[in-house]
Amino acid sequence: MSEGKTTVTLQTAGFDARFPNQNQTKHCYQNYIDYYKCTNAKGEEFTPCKQFFRAFHSLCPNEWIARFDEQREAGAFPASLEP
């Protein structure tokens, strides 16, 4: 009876002492920046970079991610993403 069933593990970003408050806007933004800095330095397949990816996808609304991506592609993102 258990054939064909898959187990899905849902996770969210863990506690980060840099962002102790309920408002997680800065946490979202910083993880987005950290992910692209990490991938620019080490490449997209570098496993520790994936933690930043999961964190910002968990914390940021999809509209923000889309806007950040548009700004980054247009060269207008307000932060440096160089390592």
PDB file of N, CA, C and O in Angstrom:
ATOM      1  N   MET A   1       0.817  -1.186   0.000  1.00  0.00           N
ATOM      2  CA  MET A   1       0.000   0.000   0.000  1.00  0.00           C
ATOM      3  C   MET A   1       0.864   1.254   0.000  1.00  0.00           C
ATOM      4  O   MET A   1       0.408   2.311  -0.435  1.00  0.00           O
ATOM      5  N   SER A   2       2.106   1.160   0.480  1.00  0.00           N
ATOM      6  CA  SER A   2       2.958   2.341   0.555  1.00  0.00           C
ATOM      7  C   SER A   2       3.685   2.625  -0.756  1.00  0.00           C
ATOM      8  O   SER A   2       4.416   3.612  -0.850  1.00  0.00           O
ATOM      9  N   GLU A   3       3.498   1.779  -1.768  1.00  0.00           N
ATOM     10  CA  GLU A   3       4.144   2.019  -3.051  1.00  0.00           C
ATOM     11  C   GLU A   3       3.559   3.264  -3.715  1.00  0.00           C
ATOM     12  O   GLU A   3       2.351   3.496  -3.664  1.00  0.00           O
ATOM     13  N   GLY A   4       4.421   4.055  -4.334  1.00  0.00           N
ATOM     14  CA  GLY A   4       3.966   5.244  -5.039  1.00  0.00           C
ATOM     15  C   GLY A   4       3.857   6.473  -4.154  1.00  0.00           C
ATOM     16  O   GLY A   4       3.629   7.574  -4.654  1.00  0.00           O
ATOM     17  N   LYS A   5       4.015   6.304  -2.860  1.00  0.00           N
ATOM     18  CA  LYS A   5       3.955   7.456  -1.954  1.00  0.00           C
ATOM     19  C   LYS A   5       5.346   8.069  -1.850  1.00  0.00           C
ATOM     20  O   LYS A   5       6.350   7.361  -1.768  1.00  0.00           O
ATOM     21  N   THR A   6       5.384   9.384  -1.855  1.00  0.00           N
ATOM     22  CA  THR A   6       6.652  10.071  -1.682  1.00  0.00           C
ATOM     23  C   THR A   6       6.584  10.928  -0.428  1.00  0.00           C
ATOM     24  O   THR A   6       5.531  11.462  -0.081  1.00  0.00           O
ATOM     25  N   THR A   7       7.692  11.050   0.231  1.00  0.00           N
ATOM     26  CA  THR A   7       7.775  11.859   1.431  1.00  0.00           C
ATOM     27  C   THR A   7       8.372  13.206   1.071  1.00  0.00           C
ATOM     28  O   THR A   7       9.424  13.283   0.436  1.00  0.00           O
ATOM     29  N   VAL A   8       7.694  14.262   1.479  1.00  0.00           N
ATOM     30  CA  VAL A   8       8.166  15.615   1.213  1.00  0.00           C
ATOM     31  C   VAL A   8       8.519  16.262   2.538  1.00  0.00           C
ATOM     32  O   VAL A   8       7.712  16.264   3.468  1.00  0.00           O
ATOM     33  N   THR A   9       9.713  16.808   2.627  1.00  0.00           N
ATOM     34  CA  THR A   9      10.145  17.501   3.830  1.00  0.00           C
ATOM     35  C   THR A   9      10.097  18.992   3.561  1.00  0.00           C
ATOM     36  O   THR A   9      10.777  19.490   2.664  1.00  0.00           O
ATOM     37  N   LEU A  10       9.302  19.697   4.329  1.00  0.00           N
ATOM     38  CA  LEU A  10       9.203  21.144   4.200  1.00  0.00           C
ATOM     39  C   LEU A  10      10.114  21.798   5.229  1.00  0.00           C
ATOM     40  O   LEU A  10      10.115  21.421   6.401  1.00  0.00           O
ATOM     41  N   GLN A  11      10.887  22.779   4.780  1.00  0.00           N
ATOM     42  CA  GLN A  11      11.787  23.481   5.675  1.00  0.00           C
ATOM     43  C   GLN A  11      11.680  24.969   5.421  1.00  0.00           C
ATOM     44  O   GLN A  11      11.306  25.397   4.329  1.00  0.00           O
ATOM     45  N   THR A  12      12.003  25.741   6.414  1.00  0.00           N
ATOM     46  CA  THR A  12      12.085  27.178   6.276  1.00  0.00           C
ATOM     47  C   THR A  12      13.452  27.615   6.791  1.00  0.00           C
ATOM     48  O   THR A  12      14.205  26.812   7.341  1.00  0.00           O
ATOM     49  N   ALA A  13      13.757  28.870   6.610  1.00  0.00           N
ATOM     50  CA  ALA A  13      15.055  29.369   7.059  1.00  0.00           C
ATOM     51  C   ALA A  13      15.143  29.269   8.574  1.00  0.00           C
ATOM     52  O   ALA A  13      14.178  29.554   9.283  1.00  0.00           O
ATOM     53  N   GLY A  14      16.296  28.866   9.057  1.00  0.00           N
ATOM     54  CA  GLY A  14      16.514  28.764  10.490  1.00  0.00           C
ATOM     55  C   GLY A  14      16.778  30.127  11.117  1.00  0.00           C
ATOM     56  O   GLY A  14      16.841  31.141  10.422  1.00  0.00           O
ATOM     57  N   PHE A  15      16.929  30.138  12.422  1.00  0.00           N
ATOM     58  CA  PHE A  15      17.195  31.374  13.150  1.00  0.00           C
ATOM     59  C   PHE A  15      18.550  31.927  12.755  1.00  0.00           C
ATOM     60  O   PHE A  15      19.519  31.179  12.625  1.00  0.00           O
ATOM     61  N   ASP A  16      18.619  33.222  12.566  1.00  0.00           N
ATOM     62  CA  ASP A  16      19.872  33.918  12.277  1.00  0.00           C
ATOM     63  C   ASP A  16      19.985  35.052  13.286  1.00  0.00           C
ATOM     64  O   ASP A  16      19.161  35.967  13.291  1.00  0.00           O
ATOM     65  N   ALA A  17      20.993  34.994  14.133  1.00  0.00           N
ATOM     66  CA  ALA A  17      21.145  35.969  15.213  1.00  0.00           C
ATOM     67  C   ALA A  17      21.315  37.397  14.695  1.00  0.00           C
ATOM     68  O   ALA A  17      21.113  38.356  15.440  1.00  0.00           O
ATOM     69  N   ARG A  18      21.686  37.541  13.418  1.00  0.00           N
ATOM     70  CA  ARG A  18      21.815  38.895  12.856  1.00  0.00           C
ATOM     71  C   ARG A  18      20.453  39.549  12.677  1.00  0.00           C
ATOM     72  O   ARG A  18      20.366  40.773  12.571  1.00  0.00           O
ATOM     73  N   PHE A  19      19.381  38.745  12.643  1.00  0.00           N
ATOM     74  CA  PHE A  19      18.034  39.250  12.386  1.00  0.00           C
ATOM     75  C   PHE A  19      17.071  38.702  13.441  1.00  0.00           C
ATOM     76  O   PHE A  19      16.272  37.815  13.140  1.00  0.00           O
ATOM     77  N   PRO A  20      17.136  39.223  14.686  1.00  0.00           N
ATOM     78  CA  PRO A  20      16.352  38.639  15.771  1.00  0.00           C
ATOM     79  C   PRO A  20      14.878  39.059  15.798  1.00  0.00           C
ATOM     80  O   PRO A  20      14.090  38.459  16.529  1.00  0.00           O
ATOM     81  N   ASN A  21      14.496  40.050  15.037  1.00  0.00           N
ATOM     82  CA  ASN A  21      13.134  40.570  15.097  1.00  0.00           C
ATOM     83  C   ASN A  21      12.178  39.769  14.224  1.00  0.00           C
ATOM     84  O   ASN A  21      12.598  38.931  13.426  1.00  0.00           O
ATOM     85  N   GLN A  22      10.893  40.039  14.387  1.00  0.00           N
ATOM     86  CA  GLN A  22       9.889  39.338  13.595  1.00  0.00           C
ATOM     87  C   GLN A  22       9.944  39.740  12.125  1.00  0.00           C
ATOM     88  O   GLN A  22       9.721  38.908  11.245  1.00  0.00           O
ATOM     89  N   ASN A  23      10.238  41.006  11.856  1.00  0.00           N
ATOM     90  CA  ASN A  23      10.304  41.471  10.476  1.00  0.00           C
ATOM     91  C   ASN A  23      11.531  40.850   9.805  1.00  0.00           C
ATOM     92  O   ASN A  23      12.662  41.122  10.207  1.00  0.00           O
ATOM     93  N   GLN A  24      11.314  40.035   8.806  1.00  0.00           N
ATOM     94  CA  GLN A  24      12.399  39.295   8.167  1.00  0.00           C
ATOM     95  C   GLN A  24      12.813  39.877   6.816  1.00  0.00           C
ATOM     96  O   GLN A  24      13.464  39.197   6.023  1.00  0.00           O
ATOM     97  N   THR A  25      12.438  41.132   6.551  1.00  0.00           N
ATOM     98  CA  THR A  25      12.772  41.771   5.280  1.00  0.00           C
ATOM     99  C   THR A  25      14.279  41.814   5.059  1.00  0.00           C
ATOM    100  O   THR A  25      14.752  41.442   3.985  1.00  0.00           O
ATOM    101  N   LYS A  26      15.033  42.256   6.045  1.00  0.00           N
ATOM    102  CA  LYS A  26      16.492  42.334   5.898  1.00  0.00           C
ATOM    103  C   LYS A  26      17.103  40.949   5.767  1.00  0.00           C
ATOM    104  O   LYS A  26      18.080  40.762   5.042  1.00  0.00           O
ATOM    105  N   HIS A  27      16.528  39.980   6.467  1.00  0.00           N
ATOM    106  CA  HIS A  27      17.006  38.604   6.383  1.00  0.00           C
ATOM    107  C   HIS A  27      16.839  38.084   4.951  1.00  0.00           C
ATOM    108  O   HIS A  27      17.749  37.460   4.405  1.00  0.00           O
ATOM    109  N   CYS A  28      15.688  38.342   4.352  1.00  0.00           N
ATOM    110  CA  CYS A  28      15.403  37.966   2.968  1.00  0.00           C
ATOM    111  C   CYS A  28      16.442  38.585   2.035  1.00  0.00           C
ATOM    112  O   CYS A  28      17.084  37.888   1.250  1.00  0.00           O
ATOM    113  N   TYR A  29      16.594  39.903   2.135  1.00  0.00           N
ATOM    114  CA  TYR A  29      17.480  40.663   1.258  1.00  0.00           C
ATOM    115  C   TYR A  29      18.935  40.202   1.398  1.00  0.00           C
ATOM    116  O   TYR A  29      19.632  40.038   0.396  1.00  0.00           O
ATOM    117  N   GLN A  30      19.390  39.994   2.625  1.00  0.00           N
ATOM    118  CA  GLN A  30      20.775  39.590   2.858  1.00  0.00           C
ATOM    119  C   GLN A  30      21.043  38.193   2.317  1.00  0.00           C
ATOM    120  O   GLN A  30      22.124  37.942   1.785  1.00  0.00           O
ATOM    121  N   ASN A  31      20.095  37.286   2.440  1.00  0.00           N
ATOM    122  CA  ASN A  31      20.295  35.942   1.893  1.00  0.00           C
ATOM    123  C   ASN A  31      20.323  35.958   0.374  1.00  0.00           C
ATOM    124  O   ASN A  31      21.058  35.180  -0.235  1.00  0.00           O
ATOM    125  N   TYR A  32      19.536  36.832  -0.251  1.00  0.00           N
ATOM    126  CA  TYR A  32      19.575  36.995  -1.707  1.00  0.00           C
ATOM    127  C   TYR A  32      20.979  37.456  -2.125  1.00  0.00           C
ATOM    128  O   TYR A  32      21.584  36.884  -3.032  1.00  0.00           O
ATOM    129  N   ILE A  33      21.480  38.484  -1.458  1.00  0.00           N
ATOM    130  CA  ILE A  33      22.814  39.003  -1.755  1.00  0.00           C
ATOM    131  C   ILE A  33      23.873  37.937  -1.509  1.00  0.00           C
ATOM    132  O   ILE A  33      24.752  37.732  -2.346  1.00  0.00           O
ATOM    133  N   ASP A  34      23.798  37.252  -0.364  1.00  0.00           N
ATOM    134  CA  ASP A  34      24.792  36.231  -0.025  1.00  0.00           C
ATOM    135  C   ASP A  34      24.802  35.097  -1.047  1.00  0.00           C
ATOM    136  O   ASP A  34      25.867  34.575  -1.378  1.00  0.00           O
ATOM    137  N   TYR A  35      23.630  34.710  -1.550  1.00  0.00           N
ATOM    138  CA  TYR A  35      23.577  33.646  -2.549  1.00  0.00           C
ATOM    139  C   TYR A  35      24.330  34.050  -3.814  1.00  0.00           C
ATOM    140  O   TYR A  35      25.146  33.279  -4.319  1.00  0.00           O
ATOM    141  N   TYR A  36      24.070  35.231  -4.323  1.00  0.00           N
ATOM    142  CA  TYR A  36      24.726  35.639  -5.567  1.00  0.00           C
ATOM    143  C   TYR A  36      26.206  35.945  -5.366  1.00  0.00           C
ATOM    144  O   TYR A  36      27.000  35.741  -6.285  1.00  0.00           O
ATOM    145  N   LYS A  37      26.589  36.421  -4.207  1.00  0.00           N
ATOM    146  CA  LYS A  37      28.021  36.589  -3.919  1.00  0.00           C
ATOM    147  C   LYS A  37      28.700  35.228  -3.879  1.00  0.00           C
ATOM    148  O   LYS A  37      29.796  35.056  -4.412  1.00  0.00           O
ATOM    149  N   CYS A  38      28.048  34.273  -3.251  1.00  0.00           N
ATOM    150  CA  CYS A  38      28.600  32.924  -3.135  1.00  0.00           C
ATOM    151  C   CYS A  38      28.730  32.261  -4.506  1.00  0.00           C
ATOM    152  O   CYS A  38      29.769  31.682  -4.823  1.00  0.00           O
ATOM    153  N   THR A  39      27.672  32.345  -5.320  1.00  0.00           N
ATOM    154  CA  THR A  39      27.737  31.706  -6.639  1.00  0.00           C
ATOM    155  C   THR A  39      28.732  32.414  -7.556  1.00  0.00           C
ATOM    156  O   THR A  39      29.356  31.767  -8.397  1.00  0.00           O
ATOM    157  N   ASN A  40      28.889  33.724  -7.411  1.00  0.00           N
ATOM    158  CA  ASN A  40      29.883  34.431  -8.216  1.00  0.00           C
ATOM    159  C   ASN A  40      31.294  34.027  -7.812  1.00  0.00           C
ATOM    160  O   ASN A  40      32.194  34.019  -8.651  1.00  0.00           O
ATOM    161  N   ALA A  41      31.502  33.692  -6.547  1.00  0.00           N
ATOM    162  CA  ALA A  41      32.823  33.310  -6.067  1.00  0.00           C
ATOM    163  C   ALA A  41      33.118  31.828  -6.286  1.00  0.00           C
ATOM    164  O   ALA A  41      34.229  31.467  -6.672  1.00  0.00           O
ATOM    165  N   LYS A  42      32.121  30.965  -6.039  1.00  0.00           N
ATOM    166  CA  LYS A  42      32.368  29.518  -6.018  1.00  0.00           C
ATOM    167  C   LYS A  42      31.642  28.727  -7.092  1.00  0.00           C
ATOM    168  O   LYS A  42      31.992  27.572  -7.335  1.00  0.00           O
ATOM    169  N   GLY A  43      30.644  29.309  -7.741  1.00  0.00           N
ATOM    170  CA  GLY A  43      29.874  28.585  -8.745  1.00  0.00           C
ATOM    171  C   GLY A  43      28.555  28.105  -8.182  1.00  0.00           C
ATOM    172  O   GLY A  43      28.404  27.950  -6.970  1.00  0.00           O
ATOM    173  N   GLU A  44      27.597  27.871  -9.068  1.00  0.00           N
ATOM    174  CA  GLU A  44      26.247  27.509  -8.651  1.00  0.00           C
ATOM    175  C   GLU A  44      26.159  26.125  -8.021  1.00  0.00           C
ATOM    176  O   GLU A  44      25.222  25.863  -7.266  1.00  0.00           O
ATOM    177  N   GLU A  45      27.085  25.250  -8.300  1.00  0.00           N
ATOM    178  CA  GLU A  45      27.027  23.890  -7.754  1.00  0.00           C
ATOM    179  C   GLU A  45      27.687  23.766  -6.392  1.00  0.00           C
ATOM    180  O   GLU A  45      27.692  22.678  -5.815  1.00  0.00           O
ATOM    181  N   PHE A  46      28.243  24.848  -5.861  1.00  0.00           N
ATOM    182  CA  PHE A  46      28.873  24.828  -4.545  1.00  0.00           C
ATOM    183  C   PHE A  46      27.778  24.659  -3.494  1.00  0.00           C
ATOM    184  O   PHE A  46      26.920  25.530  -3.351  1.00  0.00           O
ATOM    185  N   THR A  47      27.797  23.559  -2.766  1.00  0.00           N
ATOM    186  CA  THR A  47      26.712  23.179  -1.867  1.00  0.00           C
ATOM    187  C   THR A  47      26.361  24.228  -0.812  1.00  0.00           C
ATOM    188  O   THR A  47      25.171  24.466  -0.605  1.00  0.00           O
ATOM    189  N   PRO A  48      27.316  24.876  -0.129  1.00  0.00           N
ATOM    190  CA  PRO A  48      26.927  25.873   0.872  1.00  0.00           C
ATOM    191  C   PRO A  48      26.117  27.041   0.299  1.00  0.00           C
ATOM    192  O   PRO A  48      25.350  27.666   1.031  1.00  0.00           O
ATOM    193  N   CYS A  49      26.271  27.343  -0.976  1.00  0.00           N
ATOM    194  CA  CYS A  49      25.485  28.420  -1.594  1.00  0.00           C
ATOM    195  C   CYS A  49      24.003  28.079  -1.617  1.00  0.00           C
ATOM    196  O   CYS A  49      23.153  28.968  -1.562  1.00  0.00           O
ATOM    197  N   LYS A  50      23.699  26.799  -1.697  1.00  0.00           N
ATOM    198  CA  LYS A  50      22.305  26.376  -1.791  1.00  0.00           C
ATOM    199  C   LYS A  50      21.515  26.708  -0.531  1.00  0.00           C
ATOM    200  O   LYS A  50      20.297  26.871  -0.598  1.00  0.00           O
ATOM    201  N   GLN A  51      22.191  26.811   0.627  1.00  0.00           N
ATOM    202  CA  GLN A  51      21.507  27.191   1.856  1.00  0.00           C
ATOM    203  C   GLN A  51      20.959  28.615   1.743  1.00  0.00           C
ATOM    204  O   GLN A  51      19.837  28.886   2.170  1.00  0.00           O
ATOM    205  N   PHE A  52      21.756  29.527   1.163  1.00  0.00           N
ATOM    206  CA  PHE A  52      21.286  30.894   0.959  1.00  0.00           C
ATOM    207  C   PHE A  52      20.089  30.911   0.009  1.00  0.00           C
ATOM    208  O   PHE A  52      19.132  31.656   0.218  1.00  0.00           O
ATOM    209  N   PHE A  53      20.153  30.081  -1.039  1.00  0.00           N
ATOM    210  CA  PHE A  53      19.062  29.997  -2.010  1.00  0.00           C
ATOM    211  C   PHE A  53      17.768  29.552  -1.332  1.00  0.00           C
ATOM    212  O   PHE A  53      16.715  30.163  -1.514  1.00  0.00           O
ATOM    213  N   ARG A  54      17.864  28.483  -0.553  1.00  0.00           N
ATOM    214  CA  ARG A  54      16.672  27.989   0.151  1.00  0.00           C
ATOM    215  C   ARG A  54      16.149  29.030   1.132  1.00  0.00           C
ATOM    216  O   ARG A  54      14.937  29.192   1.274  1.00  0.00           O
ATOM    217  N   ALA A  55      17.048  29.735   1.808  1.00  0.00           N
ATOM    218  CA  ALA A  55      16.624  30.728   2.799  1.00  0.00           C
ATOM    219  C   ALA A  55      15.896  31.887   2.136  1.00  0.00           C
ATOM    220  O   ALA A  55      14.825  32.279   2.599  1.00  0.00           O
ATOM    221  N   PHE A  56      16.454  32.448   1.056  1.00  0.00           N
ATOM    222  CA  PHE A  56      15.767  33.599   0.472  1.00  0.00           C
ATOM    223  C   PHE A  56      14.480  33.189  -0.230  1.00  0.00           C
ATOM    224  O   PHE A  56      13.534  33.975  -0.288  1.00  0.00           O
ATOM    225  N   HIS A  57      14.428  31.976  -0.761  1.00  0.00           N
ATOM    226  CA  HIS A  57      13.168  31.517  -1.361  1.00  0.00           C
ATOM    227  C   HIS A  57      12.105  31.258  -0.289  1.00  0.00           C
ATOM    228  O   HIS A  57      10.909  31.359  -0.562  1.00  0.00           O
ATOM    229  N   SER A  58      12.530  30.935   0.892  1.00  0.00           N
ATOM    230  CA  SER A  58      11.599  30.720   1.992  1.00  0.00           C
ATOM    231  C   SER A  58      11.111  32.039   2.583  1.00  0.00           C
ATOM    232  O   SER A  58       9.949  32.155   2.973  1.00  0.00           O
ATOM    233  N   LEU A  59      11.996  33.032   2.649  1.00  0.00           N
ATOM    234  CA  LEU A  59      11.689  34.287   3.331  1.00  0.00           C
ATOM    235  C   LEU A  59      11.097  35.369   2.426  1.00  0.00           C
ATOM    236  O   LEU A  59      10.269  36.159   2.879  1.00  0.00           O
ATOM    237  N   CYS A  60      11.499  35.416   1.181  1.00  0.00           N
ATOM    238  CA  CYS A  60      11.111  36.509   0.287  1.00  0.00           C
ATOM    239  C   CYS A  60       9.824  36.183  -0.475  1.00  0.00           C
ATOM    240  O   CYS A  60       9.656  35.059  -0.949  1.00  0.00           O
ATOM    241  N   PRO A  61       8.929  37.139  -0.597  1.00  0.00           N
ATOM    242  CA  PRO A  61       7.780  36.948  -1.494  1.00  0.00           C
ATOM    243  C   PRO A  61       8.267  36.804  -2.941  1.00  0.00           C
ATOM    244  O   PRO A  61       9.281  37.394  -3.316  1.00  0.00           O
ATOM    245  N   ASN A  62       7.561  36.036  -3.735  1.00  0.00           N
ATOM    246  CA  ASN A  62       7.963  35.790  -5.123  1.00  0.00           C
ATOM    247  C   ASN A  62       8.086  37.082  -5.926  1.00  0.00           C
ATOM    248  O   ASN A  62       8.948  37.190  -6.798  1.00  0.00           O
ATOM    249  N   GLU A  63       7.233  38.060  -5.637  1.00  0.00           N
ATOM    250  CA  GLU A  63       7.288  39.336  -6.352  1.00  0.00           C
ATOM    251  C   GLU A  63       8.604  40.056  -6.091  1.00  0.00           C
ATOM    252  O   GLU A  63       9.157  40.691  -6.989  1.00  0.00           O
ATOM    253  N   TRP A  64       9.105  39.957  -4.862  1.00  0.00           N
ATOM    254  CA  TRP A  64      10.381  40.601  -4.537  1.00  0.00           C
ATOM    255  C   TRP A  64      11.519  39.923  -5.287  1.00  0.00           C
ATOM    256  O   TRP A  64      12.399  40.587  -5.834  1.00  0.00           O
ATOM    257  N   ILE A  65      11.493  38.600  -5.306  1.00  0.00           N
ATOM    258  CA  ILE A  65      12.555  37.864  -6.000  1.00  0.00           C
ATOM    259  C   ILE A  65      12.552  38.234  -7.473  1.00  0.00           C
ATOM    260  O   ILE A  65      13.611  38.460  -8.059  1.00  0.00           O
ATOM    261  N   ALA A  66      11.370  38.300  -8.079  1.00  0.00           N
ATOM    262  CA  ALA A  66      11.269  38.680  -9.488  1.00  0.00           C
ATOM    263  C   ALA A  66      11.816  40.089  -9.702  1.00  0.00           C
ATOM    264  O   ALA A  66      12.534  40.333 -10.672  1.00  0.00           O
ATOM    265  N   ARG A  67      11.483  41.014  -8.807  1.00  0.00           N
ATOM    266  CA  ARG A  67      11.984  42.384  -8.940  1.00  0.00           C
ATOM    267  C   ARG A  67      13.499  42.434  -8.744  1.00  0.00           C
ATOM    268  O   ARG A  67      14.196  43.121  -9.490  1.00  0.00           O
ATOM    269  N   PHE A  68      14.014  41.708  -7.742  1.00  0.00           N
ATOM    270  CA  PHE A  68      15.472  41.650  -7.531  1.00  0.00           C
ATOM    271  C   PHE A  68      16.161  41.104  -8.780  1.00  0.00           C
ATOM    272  O   PHE A  68      17.185  41.636  -9.209  1.00  0.00           O
ATOM    273  N   ASP A  69      15.597  40.036  -9.366  1.00  0.00           N
ATOM    274  CA  ASP A  69      16.189  39.431 -10.568  1.00  0.00           C
ATOM    275  C   ASP A  69      16.194  40.420 -11.735  1.00  0.00           C
ATOM    276  O   ASP A  69      17.184  40.529 -12.457  1.00  0.00           O
ATOM    277  N   GLU A  70      15.091  41.133 -11.914  1.00  0.00           N
ATOM    278  CA  GLU A  70      15.021  42.135 -12.996  1.00  0.00           C
ATOM    279  C   GLU A  70      16.063  43.224 -12.787  1.00  0.00           C
ATOM    280  O   GLU A  70      16.743  43.624 -13.731  1.00  0.00           O
ATOM    281  N   GLN A  71      16.193  43.705 -11.554  1.00  0.00           N
ATOM    282  CA  GLN A  71      17.184  44.737 -11.263  1.00  0.00           C
ATOM    283  C   GLN A  71      18.593  44.215 -11.494  1.00  0.00           C
ATOM    284  O   GLN A  71      19.434  44.919 -12.055  1.00  0.00           O
ATOM    285  N   ARG A  72      18.856  42.986 -11.067  1.00  0.00           N
ATOM    286  CA  ARG A  72      20.187  42.403 -11.226  1.00  0.00           C
ATOM    287  C   ARG A  72      20.536  42.254 -12.696  1.00  0.00           C
ATOM    288  O   ARG A  72      21.651  42.577 -13.103  1.00  0.00           O
ATOM    289  N   GLU A  73      19.589  41.767 -13.500  1.00  0.00           N
ATOM    290  CA  GLU A  73      19.826  41.578 -14.934  1.00  0.00           C
ATOM    291  C   GLU A  73      20.002  42.904 -15.664  1.00  0.00           C
ATOM    292  O   GLU A  73      20.725  42.977 -16.657  1.00  0.00           O
ATOM    293  N   ALA A  74      19.337  43.962 -15.170  1.00  0.00           N
ATOM    294  CA  ALA A  74      19.445  45.282 -15.795  1.00  0.00           C
ATOM    295  C   ALA A  74      20.669  46.048 -15.287  1.00  0.00           C
ATOM    296  O   ALA A  74      20.946  47.151 -15.760  1.00  0.00           O
ATOM    297  N   GLY A  75      21.394  45.480 -14.339  1.00  0.00           N
ATOM    298  CA  GLY A  75      22.565  46.156 -13.776  1.00  0.00           C
ATOM    299  C   GLY A  75      22.195  47.270 -12.820  1.00  0.00           C
ATOM    300  O   GLY A  75      23.009  48.154 -12.552  1.00  0.00           O
ATOM    301  N   ALA A  76      20.961  47.237 -12.296  1.00  0.00           N
ATOM    302  CA  ALA A  76      20.480  48.306 -11.420  1.00  0.00           C
ATOM    303  C   ALA A  76      20.247  47.824  -9.993  1.00  0.00           C
ATOM    304  O   ALA A  76      19.616  48.529  -9.205  1.00  0.00           O
ATOM    305  N   PHE A  77      20.743  46.635  -9.644  1.00  0.00           N
ATOM    306  CA  PHE A  77      20.539  46.132  -8.285  1.00  0.00           C
ATOM    307  C   PHE A  77      21.325  47.012  -7.330  1.00  0.00           C
ATOM    308  O   PHE A  77      22.488  47.313  -7.600  1.00  0.00           O
ATOM    309  N   PRO A  78      20.727  47.436  -6.218  1.00  0.00           N
ATOM    310  CA  PRO A  78      21.338  48.435  -5.339  1.00  0.00           C
ATOM    311  C   PRO A  78      22.500  47.947  -4.475  1.00  0.00           C
ATOM    312  O   PRO A  78      23.051  48.736  -3.707  1.00  0.00           O
ATOM    313  N   ALA A  79      22.888  46.689  -4.573  1.00  0.00           N
ATOM    314  CA  ALA A  79      24.008  46.192  -3.772  1.00  0.00           C
ATOM    315  C   ALA A  79      25.015  45.504  -4.693  1.00  0.00           C
ATOM    316  O   ALA A  79      24.666  45.025  -5.772  1.00  0.00           O
ATOM    317  N   SER A  80      26.246  45.465  -4.255  1.00  0.00           N
ATOM    318  CA  SER A  80      27.274  44.776  -5.012  1.00  0.00           C
ATOM    319  C   SER A  80      27.145  43.273  -4.795  1.00  0.00           C
ATOM    320  O   SER A  80      27.008  42.816  -3.660  1.00  0.00           O
ATOM    321  N   LEU A  81      27.186  42.520  -5.856  1.00  0.00           N
ATOM    322  CA  LEU A  81      27.096  41.065  -5.765  1.00  0.00           C
ATOM    323  C   LEU A  81      28.447  40.418  -6.074  1.00  0.00           C
ATOM    324  O   LEU A  81      28.527  39.206  -6.280  1.00  0.00           O
ATOM    325  N   GLU A  82      29.485  41.212  -6.106  1.00  0.00           N
ATOM    326  CA  GLU A  82      30.833  40.690  -6.321  1.00  0.00           C
ATOM    327  C   GLU A  82      31.377  40.138  -5.003  1.00  0.00           C
ATOM    328  O   GLU A  82      31.158  40.726  -3.944  1.00  0.00           O
ATOM    329  N   PRO A  83      32.081  39.016  -5.066  1.00  0.00           N
ATOM    330  CA  PRO A  83      32.608  38.414  -3.828  1.00  0.00           C
ATOM    331  C   PRO A  83      33.641  39.277  -3.136  1.00  0.00           C
ATOM    332  O   PRO A  83      34.164  38.894  -2.090  1.00  0.00           O
TER     333      PRO A  83
END
